[in-house]
Amino acid sequence: KIARTHLNMAALYLQPDVKKTSNCTLGANWKATAEDVYEFQLISSSGDYVAVGFPYVATMGPAPVVACSQELSKAVIYHNTAKYTSAAAFNHSEFVISYKVETGDSNEIMCTFSMNSSFSVAATNTSGETKFDLNVNKTHIILARG
């Protein structure tokens, strides 16, 4: 679960192919804004989209993913499989409360959104919904951009 005792947390990633520098290429900040609401800020130094996922295991999937892009008027919910394929979730609860995307002059992208801590996602029309609760269940945070 996301540690509620640390209301401001950050995860930063420096890609291996980037020369040793202090520049961060992908990052996320999050904080609890209410008992069952989190605000996320995703930042990428380049790309058309930025996304955050919430797997129960320390891999890219299976996991629900919230994707942000300047092209989108609202956040899109994806589902990563254990084999790292990704597709729009077949069904999901409406858990993203607010959404805003900004881009910079150098192709940076920043997405800010608020979401309920408890939500459900169905990967396909034949899979049942999987329930998630960031306040109760242990989860990992994964970041992606492209």
Buried (B, 14 or more C-beta within 10 A) or exposed (E): EBEEEEEEBEBEBBEEEEEEEEEBBBBBBBBBEEEEBBBBBBBBBBBEBBBBBBBEEEBBBBBBBBBBBEEEEEBBBBBBBEEEEBEEBBBBBEBBBEBEBEBEEEEBBBBBBBBBBBBBBBBEEEBEBBEBBBBEBEBBBBBBBE
